[in-house]
Amino acid sequence: MKKPLCLCIIISVLLAGCWDNKEVQDINYITALGIDYKENQYIIYVQMLDFATIAKQEGTKQTETAPIWVGRGSGSTLTDALIDLYTASQQQISWGHVTALVLSEAVLAPERLSQVFDMTNRSQEIRYTKWIYGTKDSMDDLFTVSPFFQLSPLHSLLHEPQESYRQFSFIRPIQFVNFIRLYREPAATVVLPSLHISMGNWTENLKQHPLLEVNGAFLIQHQTLKGWMDRSDLTGARWLSTPETRASLVVLSGNKAAGSINLENPKSAIEVIREGEEVFYRIKLNVDGMVQNIYQKKSIDEMRRLTEATLREEIQNTFLKTAALHADPYQLGLQLRRTDPRLWEELQKEKRVVHPASLREIDVQVSLRYWGQRKNLNR
């Protein structure tokens, strides 16, 4: 009799650790965090999803849009704003599922970003791998935008930007850990994607459906916001950012479209050229291309030359527009600092690391091939 009794007591003690375990429906899960600054007040926005509803989508077609809750708290500091958010919380809040951080333009000032770093880095739950964006739009509106077909907001551009970038590249998404690395590097420029709500591209049952898009980027150098640029002015930066870049390019001949080329697998290198007390740069780019459409009868060699000329022009235009803001998205100054730190320090004091005349040469090599039938094309 004593042995079974002792066994029951031991089992009861071991099971005691599960008594305070909470079910998924008893916890509020934050999936996105937004921070704004207005009238000397920090404003925190949080996006909260019902994970129990999201789990039901697997295996069955969702007929209703998953509910999205947006919380808001304000205060003179981020801590005060967080306390204000907690006062109306109905259940325990979990920050372990935050995959996106959105900052308004006003928060990108150094003294405010330092508070953001302090709050998020000290948290034991918020991860360094979350995606980070800037925005000029309302956080309330951004966090309530839902994707196609009543899918979970977790499948939107806010939480999953990589798939969209791999298919057609504009501005490369950036994770928080890489943002901090570049932000604290004195020779680097951070290209922070800017989120925007688009109303003109898609309709649902003939009604306009709002969707998220990256419409530009904030450029930050030496921990100072240099400005914001439209997506169309930054197209040259994508070819030097990552080999994952893939995009279509319309090439011109005599101010008329000659064809459209799909480009992918770019490989770039930056060469520093020293001439006395001056420093110049040479960009080398190799990229694979495939002709998708032909609007003028051109040989493959002619199409290759046109593609290389279009790429050089795109890279040059982006460089000139960003250099006017004293920004350096190609990281030319970073390459100089790595090869010659002393020279970089001297030029940095005189603000001559990168200027509109710094880019001496753009060497582009395109490995081009036609897609489909090419019998009647002259080589």
TATAUR-V796869 format. One record per pair of residues at least 24 apart in sequence whose ideal C-beta (glycine too) atoms are under 6 Angstrom apart, sorted by the first residue. I is the first residue (numbers start at 1). GAP is how many residues later the second one is. D is the distance in Angstrom with one decimal. If there is no record, write none. Layout:
i->I gap->GAP d->D
i->I gap->GAP d->D
//
This chain:
i->24 gap->27 d->5.6
i->24 gap->28 d->5.9
i->25 gap->27 d->5.2
i->27 gap->65 d->5.2
i->27 gap->67 d->5.1
i->28 gap->63 d->5.1
i->28 gap->65 d->4.9
i->29 gap->65 d->5.1
i->29 gap->68 d->4.9
i->30 gap->65 d->5.4
i->30 gap->68 d->5.5
i->31 gap->66 d->5.5
i->32 gap->68 d->4.2
i->32 gap->111 d->6.0
i->33 gap->65 d->5.5
i->33 gap->68 d->5.2
i->34 gap->68 d->4.2
i->34 gap->105 d->4.0
i->35 gap->68 d->5.5
i->35 gap->72 d->5.2
i->35 gap->81 d->6.0
i->36 gap->68 d->4.2
i->36 gap->103 d->6.0
i->37 gap->69 d->4.2
i->37 gap->70 d->5.2
i->37 gap->75 d->5.7
i->41 gap->33 d->5.0
i->42 gap->33 d->6.0
i->42 gap->36 d->5.1
i->42 gap->39 d->4.6
i->43 gap->31 d->4.7
i->44 gap->29 d->4.8
i->44 gap->37 d->4.4
i->44 gap->41 d->5.7
i->45 gap->27 d->5.6
i->45 gap->94 d->4.0
i->46 gap->25 d->4.4
i->47 gap->96 d->4.1
i->54 gap->98 d->4.7
i->62 gap->88 d->4.5
i->65 gap->81 d->5.4
i->65 gap->85 d->4.9
i->66 gap->86 d->5.1
i->68 gap->76 d->5.3
i->68 gap->85 d->5.8
i->70 gap->70 d->5.8
i->70 gap->73 d->4.8
i->78 gap->37 d->4.9
i->78 gap->41 d->4.9
i->95 gap->30 d->3.9
i->95 gap->31 d->5.0
i->96 gap->29 d->4.5
i->98 gap->28 d->5.2
i->98 gap->32 d->5.6
i->99 gap->31 d->5.3
i->99 gap->60 d->4.8
i->100 gap->30 d->5.9
i->100 gap->31 d->5.0
i->100 gap->58 d->4.9
i->100 gap->59 d->5.6
i->101 gap->29 d->5.3
i->101 gap->31 d->4.7
i->102 gap->31 d->4.9
i->102 gap->33 d->5.5
i->103 gap->31 d->5.4
i->105 gap->31 d->6.0
i->108 gap->117 d->4.7
i->110 gap->113 d->4.9
i->128 gap->48 d->5.5
i->128 gap->49 d->4.2
i->129 gap->46 d->5.4
i->130 gap->46 d->5.1
i->131 gap->30 d->5.9
i->131 gap->42 d->5.7
i->132 gap->44 d->4.9
i->132 gap->47 d->5.0
i->133 gap->60 d->5.3
i->133 gap->62 d->4.6
i->134 gap->58 d->4.7
i->134 gap->60 d->5.0
i->134 gap->84 d->4.4
i->135 gap->60 d->4.6
i->137 gap->59 d->5.8
i->137 gap->60 d->5.5
i->141 gap->56 d->5.8
i->145 gap->65 d->5.2
i->145 gap->67 d->5.4
i->156 gap->56 d->5.8
i->157 gap->55 d->4.3
i->158 gap->54 d->5.9
i->166 gap->78 d->5.7
i->168 gap->79 d->5.7
i->169 gap->69 d->4.9
i->169 gap->76 d->4.4
i->169 gap->77 d->5.5
i->169 gap->78 d->4.7
i->170 gap->61 d->5.3
i->171 gap->43 d->5.1
i->171 gap->46 d->5.1
i->172 gap->69 d->4.5
i->172 gap->70 d->5.9
i->187 gap->146 d->4.6
i->187 gap->147 d->4.3
i->187 gap->150 d->4.0
i->188 gap->143 d->5.9
i->188 gap->146 d->4.9
i->189 gap->30 d->5.9
i->189 gap->32 d->4.5
i->189 gap->138 d->5.1
i->189 gap->139 d->4.4
i->189 gap->140 d->5.3
i->190 gap->30 d->4.2
i->191 gap->26 d->4.8
i->191 gap->138 d->5.1
i->192 gap->25 d->5.8
i->192 gap->26 d->4.4
i->193 gap->24 d->5.5
i->219 gap->108 d->4.0
i->221 gap->106 d->5.5
i->226 gap->99 d->4.6
i->226 gap->100 d->5.9
i->226 gap->101 d->4.3
i->227 gap->98 d->4.6
i->233 gap->88 d->5.0
i->234 gap->84 d->5.7
i->235 gap->79 d->5.4
i->236 gap->78 d->4.6
i->236 gap->79 d->3.9
i->236 gap->82 d->3.1
i->237 gap->81 d->5.6
i->237 gap->92 d->4.4
i->239 gap->27 d->4.8
i->239 gap->46 d->5.9
i->240 gap->28 d->4.6
i->240 gap->90 d->5.3
i->249 gap->61 d->5.9
i->251 gap->55 d->4.3
i->251 gap->56 d->5.2
i->251 gap->59 d->4.7
i->253 gap->43 d->5.9
i->253 gap->53 d->5.7
i->257 gap->38 d->4.8
i->258 gap->37 d->5.9
i->258 gap->38 d->4.5
i->258 gap->40 d->5.7
i->258 gap->48 d->5.6
i->259 gap->32 d->5.7
i->259 gap->34 d->5.7
i->259 gap->35 d->4.7
i->259 gap->36 d->5.6
i->260 gap->32 d->4.8
i->260 gap->33 d->4.5
i->261 gap->28 d->4.8
i->261 gap->30 d->5.9
i->261 gap->46 d->5.1
i->262 gap->28 d->4.9
i->262 gap->30 d->5.2
i->263 gap->24 d->5.2
i->263 gap->26 d->4.9
i->264 gap->24 d->5.6
i->270 gap->62 d->6.0
i->270 gap->65 d->4.4
i->272 gap->64 d->5.4
i->272 gap->67 d->5.5
i->273 gap->87 d->5.8
i->280 gap->78 d->5.8
i->280 gap->80 d->3.9
i->281 gap->51 d->4.7
i->281 gap->77 d->5.7
i->281 gap->78 d->5.6
i->282 gap->78 d->5.7
i->282 gap->79 d->4.4
i->283 gap->79 d->5.0
i->284 gap->79 d->4.7
i->285 gap->79 d->4.9
i->286 gap->79 d->4.8
i->287 gap->79 d->5.7
i->288 gap->79 d->5.0
i->289 gap->77 d->4.9
i->289 gap->79 d->4.5
i->290 gap->79 d->5.7
i->290 gap->81 d->5.0
i->291 gap->79 d->4.7
i->291 gap->80 d->5.8
i->299 gap->79 d->4.7
i->299 gap->80 d->5.8
i->300 gap->79 d->5.8
i->304 gap->62 d->5.4
i->304 gap->64 d->4.5
i->307 gap->59 d->4.9
i->308 gap->56 d->4.4
i->308 gap->58 d->5.2
i->311 gap->53 d->4.8
i->312 gap->50 d->4.7
i->312 gap->52 d->5.3
i->315 gap->47 d->5.4
i->319 gap->40 d->5.1
i->320 gap->36 d->5.8
i->323 gap->33 d->4.7
i->328 gap->26 d->4.8
//
